[in-house]
Amino acid sequence: MRTGSNADQDKIAAYIQANPVIVVGTVDADETPHGAAVYGCLMAPDTLYFLTKTETKKFQNILDNPTMSLTIVNPAENSTLQATGTATAETDPQTMETVMGKLRKIQTQGADWLPPIAKLRAGPYQLVRVHLNHVRLANYLRAPIGDTHIFTEE
Amino acid sequence: MAAAASPSRLAILVVFFTRVAYHKTMTVDITQSRERILDFLGTHKVGVLATADATGKPHAAAVYVVCDPQLVFYFITKKATRKSTNLSVNSQAALAVYDEQSQTTVQVDGQVEVVTDPAQIDRIFTEIQAIARLTSQSGTPPPAKLLADGYVVYRLSSPTARLASYSDTPATDQHDIFEIVT
């Protein structure tokens, strides 16, 4: 994975922990893009998980094309995180239990104790593992025009 | 004396009035949904735009969003950004605007085209600058800080807009989560 230095990796991990809502970009078989918000958690510098259901558009798209993009926005800080990766359905029970424990804590921080996906009738739950190929954090606040340090790495 | 309505005439009348009532209800609902979407977008002006490159690889990036009452969306970027180069080969895009606390999202997708009308470009830039001031106490939108060629203003026309409110809805009310405006 390309994320620059260890310090950059720490910054990226802290950013995802502080901003767990991620817009995942997928494309269908006709290459039409789709964007949807999910709760995500980072389990390793190159491994992120999110929970969905098998009949959601994003999961159907992943079955057609596992390449995806992930974006987090923090408007108040004028910062974003952009990542690309490859998605696979997680099937290992022990990993699922560990990840779900972490996701549960994140998801219950919202206004409602139930995560949004729990309210959708869209087939059974599916934990998705995203192997991150590239992650970059951008902070535009107070950055001068043309600043080469806006991004954690290029 | 007026002839009594036959059963078939009554059936036609019942169907007619039911359709009128249904149409009226749907019109009111769609109008209210449109207002709710516009209210949400009035206070949430940062979205994530998903595009695809020539090989079908997705890309998603944050944009400041201007929305008109007809639910036509506008955003600015620079010509050498990934989203712009993707749109030059595939004009389909999807936009998601979300609020983490209220677990609300607006999702739209459709065709994107370049805005060329100078008056409209001027209006969009003015509104984008206002968004930059509101969201980050800076009058400079993020693309202004990137060296990525000249500015370009895009318009996203979506056949439908979908508002999903998860926190207001019990888990049993599946169909109340989404409000779709066509």
Boltz contact constraints between the chains, C-beta under 6 A:
constraints:
  - contact:
      token1: [A, 21]
      token2: [B, 100]
      max_distance: 6.0
  - contact:
      token1: [A, 23]
      token2: [B, 48]
      max_distance: 6.0
  - contact:
      token1: [A, 23]
      token2: [B, 60]
      max_distance: 6.0
  - contact:
      token1: [A, 23]
      token2: [B, 96]
      max_distance: 6.0
  - contact:
      token1: [A, 25]
      token2: [B, 50]
      max_distance: 6.0
  - contact:
      token1: [A, 25]
      token2: [B, 58]
      max_distance: 6.0
  - contact:
      token1: [A, 25]
      token2: [B, 60]
      max_distance: 6.0
  - contact:
      token1: [A, 26]
      token2: [B, 58]
      max_distance: 6.0
  - contact:
      token1: [A, 27]
      token2: [B, 52]
      max_distance: 6.0
  - contact:
      token1: [A, 27]
      token2: [B, 56]
      max_distance: 6.0
  - contact:
      token1: [A, 27]
      token2: [B, 58]
      max_distance: 6.0
  - contact:
      token1: [A, 31]
      token2: [B, 52]
      max_distance: 6.0
  - contact:
      token1: [A, 31]
      token2: [B, 56]
      max_distance: 6.0
  - contact:
      token1: [A, 32]
      token2: [B, 92]
      max_distance: 6.0
  - contact:
      token1: [A, 33]
      token2: [B, 50]
      max_distance: 6.0
  - contact:
      token1: [A, 33]
      token2: [B, 51]
      max_distance: 6.0
  - contact:
      token1: [A, 33]
      token2: [B, 52]
      max_distance: 6.0
  - contact:
      token1: [A, 33]
      token2: [B, 58]
      max_distance: 6.0
  - contact:
      token1: [A, 33]
      token2: [B, 93]
      max_distance: 6.0
  - contact:
      token1: [A, 33]
      token2: [B, 94]
      max_distance: 6.0
  - contact:
      token1: [A, 34]
      token2: [B, 94]
      max_distance: 6.0
  - contact:
      token1: [A, 35]
      token2: [B, 48]
      max_distance: 6.0
  - contact:
      token1: [A, 35]
      token2: [B, 50]
      max_distance: 6.0
  - contact:
      token1: [A, 35]
      token2: [B, 94]
      max_distance: 6.0
  - contact:
      token1: [A, 35]
      token2: [B, 96]
      max_distance: 6.0
  - contact:
      token1: [A, 37]
      token2: [B, 96]
      max_distance: 6.0
  - contact:
      token1: [A, 37]
      token2: [B, 98]
      max_distance: 6.0
  - contact:
      token1: [A, 37]
      token2: [B, 105]
      max_distance: 6.0
  - contact:
      token1: [A, 67]
      token2: [B, 57]
      max_distance: 6.0
  - contact:
      token1: [A, 68]
      token2: [B, 58]
      max_distance: 6.0
  - contact:
      token1: [A, 69]
      token2: [B, 58]
      max_distance: 6.0
  - contact:
      token1: [A, 69]
      token2: [B, 59]
      max_distance: 6.0
  - contact:
      token1: [A, 69]
      token2: [B, 60]
      max_distance: 6.0
  - contact:
      token1: [A, 71]
      token2: [B, 48]
      max_distance: 6.0
  - contact:
      token1: [A, 71]
      token2: [B, 60]
      max_distance: 6.0
  - contact:
      token1: [A, 73]
      token2: [B, 46]
      max_distance: 6.0
  - contact:
      token1: [A, 73]
      token2: [B, 62]
      max_distance: 6.0
  - contact:
      token1: [A, 75]
      token2: [B, 46]
      max_distance: 6.0
  - contact:
      token1: [A, 75]
      token2: [B, 135]
      max_distance: 6.0
  - contact:
      token1: [A, 78]
      token2: [B, 136]
      max_distance: 6.0
  - contact:
      token1: [A, 80]
      token2: [B, 62]
      max_distance: 6.0
  - contact:
      token1: [A, 110]
      token2: [B, 103]
      max_distance: 6.0
  - contact:
      token1: [A, 111]
      token2: [B, 101]
      max_distance: 6.0
  - contact:
      token1: [A, 111]
      token2: [B, 102]
      max_distance: 6.0
  - contact:
      token1: [A, 111]
      token2: [B, 103]
      max_distance: 6.0
  - contact:
      token1: [A, 111]
      token2: [B, 167]
      max_distance: 6.0
  - contact:
      token1: [A, 112]
      token2: [B, 103]
      max_distance: 6.0
  - contact:
      token1: [A, 112]
      token2: [B, 167]
      max_distance: 6.0
  - contact:
      token1: [A, 114]
      token2: [B, 171]
      max_distance: 6.0
  - contact:
      token1: [A, 116]
      token2: [B, 103]
      max_distance: 6.0
  - contact:
      token1: [A, 116]
      token2: [B, 166]
      max_distance: 6.0
  - contact:
      token1: [A, 119]
      token2: [B, 166]
      max_distance: 6.0
  - contact:
      token1: [A, 119]
      token2: [B, 171]
      max_distance: 6.0
  - contact:
      token1: [A, 119]
      token2: [B, 177]
      max_distance: 6.0
  - contact:
      token1: [A, 121]
      token2: [B, 174]
      max_distance: 6.0
  - contact:
      token1: [A, 140]
      token2: [B, 142]
      max_distance: 6.0
  - contact:
      token1: [A, 140]
      token2: [B, 145]
      max_distance: 6.0
  - contact:
      token1: [A, 141]
      token2: [B, 136]
      max_distance: 6.0
  - contact:
      token1: [A, 143]
      token2: [B, 145]
      max_distance: 6.0
  - contact:
      token1: [A, 145]
      token2: [B, 145]
      max_distance: 6.0
  - contact:
      token1: [A, 146]
      token2: [B, 147]
      max_distance: 6.0
